[in-house]
């Protein structure tokens, strides 16, 4: 995992810091999207301002993307390798479990190309699926 963390930071031209390493480790170890609160509870201690700045930097650099789930809580998930600082390429659906509240990227559920009226400029598309995850439905 250490090599993967170094590779991600190096590819995005970011220096390795303790907070960046810990945040990346949390995302790489998780099977679902994480909120700021999830990250805070993962660590013995973390400065909230540093954590917030790390998340914003990772989002700006194309390391993580917002995983919209229809709630007021900002959650984030790792981006694909195709994401860049100028454009996120994470055009997939997100699934939110109504019982455990976890949000999961459904990489294989691709958002189809949509026809929009002439003159409109589509900036973002989100598909949010709700139901029970495999753990809660069994």
C-alpha positions in Angstrom: 0.0 0.0 0.0 2.9 2.4 0.7 4.1 2.1 -2.9 0.6 2.8 -4.2 0.3 5.9 -2.0 3.7 7.2 -3.2 2.7 6.5 -6.8 -0.6 8.4 -6.5 1.1 11.4 -4.8 4.0 11.4 -7.2 1.7 11.2 -10.3 -0.3 14.2 -9.0 2.9 16.1 -8.1 2.2 16.2 -4.4 4.6 15.9 -1.5 4.1 13.1 0.9 2.9 14.3 4.3 1.6 12.3 7.2 -2.0 13.6 6.7 -2.0 12.9 3.0 -0.6 9.4 3.6 -3.2 8.6 6.3 -6.1 10.0 4.2 -5.0 8.0 1.1 -4.6 4.9 3.2 -8.2 5.3 4.5 -9.6 5.6 1.0 -7.5 2.7 -0.3 -8.7 0.5 2.6 -12.4 1.4 2.3 -15.0 -0.2 0.1 -17.3 2.8 0.2 -17.2 6.6 0.1 -15.9 8.4 3.1 -17.1 11.7 4.7 -14.9 14.1 6.7 -16.4 12.6 9.9 -15.5 9.1 8.8 -11.9 10.2 8.3 -11.8 12.0 11.6 -12.9 8.9 13.5 -10.3 6.8 11.6 -7.4 8.8 13.1 -6.3 9.1 16.7 -5.8 12.8 16.1 -6.2 15.0 13.0 -6.3 18.7 12.7 -9.7 19.5 11.0 -8.3 22.4 8.9 -5.5 20.2 7.6 -7.9 17.4 6.9 -10.3 19.8 5.0 -7.4 21.2 3.0 -6.1 17.7 2.2 -9.6 16.7 0.9 -9.9 19.8 -1.2 -6.4 19.3 -2.6 -7.1 15.7 -3.5 -10.3 16.7 -5.2 -8.6 19.5 -7.2 -5.8 17.1 -8.2 -8.2 14.4 -9.4 -7.4 11.9 -6.6 -10.9 11.8 -5.1 -14.3 12.9 -6.3 -17.5 13.7 -4.5 -19.8 10.7 -4.3 -23.2 12.4 -4.3 -25.8 10.3 -2.5 -28.8 12.6 -2.0 -27.8 13.5 1.6 -26.4 16.7 3.0 -23.1 14.9 3.9 -20.2 15.4 1.6 -18.7 12.0 0.8 -15.7 11.2 -1.3 -14.3 8.2 -3.2 -11.1 7.5 -5.1 -11.1 8.7 -8.7 -10.2 6.5 -11.6 -6.8 6.8 -13.2 -8.4 8.9 -16.0 -9.1 11.8 -13.7 -7.0 14.9 -13.9 -6.9 18.2 -12.1 -8.8 19.8 -14.9 -11.5 17.2 -15.4 -13.0 14.4 -13.4 -13.8 11.3 -15.5 -15.9 9.5 -12.9 -19.1 9.1 -14.9 -20.7 6.3 -12.9 -23.7 5.8 -10.6 -23.5 5.9 -6.8 -25.5 3.5 -4.6 -26.6 4.5 -1.2 -27.7 1.9 1.3 -30.8 3.1 3.1 -30.0 1.0 6.2 -26.2 1.4 6.9 -26.0 4.7 4.9 -22.8 3.7 3.1 -22.3 5.1 -0.4 -20.6 2.9 -3.0 -19.3 3.8 -6.5 -20.8 1.5 -9.2 -18.0 1.8 -11.7 -19.6 -0.7 -14.0 -22.9 1.3 -14.2 -21.9 4.0 -16.7 -24.1 7.1 -17.1 -25.4 7.0 -20.7 -24.8 9.9 -23.1 -27.9 12.2 -22.7 -29.5 14.3 -25.3 -30.1 17.8 -24.0 -31.7 20.7 -25.8 -29.7 22.8 -28.2 -27.9 25.7 -26.4 -27.7 23.9 -23.1 -24.3 23.1 -21.7 -24.2 20.0 -19.5 -21.7 20.3 -16.7 -22.5 17.4 -14.5 -24.7 14.3 -14.3 -25.4 12.2 -11.2 -27.3 9.0 -10.9 -28.0 8.0 -7.3 -29.4 4.5 -6.6 -31.0 3.7 -3.3 -31.7 0.4 -1.6 -30.0 -2.2 0.6 -26.3 -3.1 0.1 -25.3 -6.7 -0.1 -24.3 -6.7 3.6 -27.6 -5.3 4.8 -29.8 -7.4 2.5 -28.5 -10.7 3.7 
